[in-house]
Amino acid sequence: MKVAEKLEMINNQIIKACSKVARDPDEINIVAVTKYVSIKRAEEAVQAGLIHLGENRDSGLMEKWEVLKGEPQWHFIGTLQSRKVKNIIDKVSYIHSLDRLSLAKEIHKRADRPVSCFVQVNVSGEDSKHGMDPQEVAGFIRNLEDYPNIKVVGLMTMAPHTDDENSLRKCFRSLRELQEHIHSMELPYAPCTELSMGMSNDYTIAIEEGATFIRIGSALVGND
């Protein structure tokens, strides 16, 4: 199925999810996760009207960036090693995986402008998940005041792999509550108005719980 056809289906699901909780569908940004697909498929995604593309490896991002350049807005959504920051920093609009001070220092050092970052939070507490303990997030963000090239636009999490809707809602709701707390701190470098949460299998639930960026791969662009 063509990306445009899948996008139409997903947009319809977004409209339905937003209608349940009286949200505006225009608040939802779709990040097409292209990490498992070809450059040609990524090009098709852009032609279908998608403006946000996400990659989780520096090599994959650079390979597609060489062809598509700055036509889409690039999101780095995977674990980011400090030594790889220099490879992607001038190519990305958003980094979704800020989770430690050493990474913040490297982003600040390498960037020539403020970079929009999501702090990654391990809400579920699973050992297999990256991200900060929720209890550490507020203190961590306060410490970012010394790094003006870091702009904390929001928080990101990965929900558990489960069909249990209650577990998913609890995870997403916890992140939203934490985001609201950070936002209320009124830090000029951390407006924290956004929530990056929800993927192919749970994005409608994430939207109902407040997501503003949803990261969709297989349901949108496929996985090969």
Beta strands, then each sheet from edge to edge (+ up, - down):
strand 1: 29-33
strand 2: 52-55
strand 3: 73-76
strand 4: 94-98
strand 5: 115-120
strand 6: 150-156
strand 7: 194-196
strand 8: 213-216
sheet 1: 7+ 6+ 5+ 4+ 3+ 2+ 1+ 8+
end
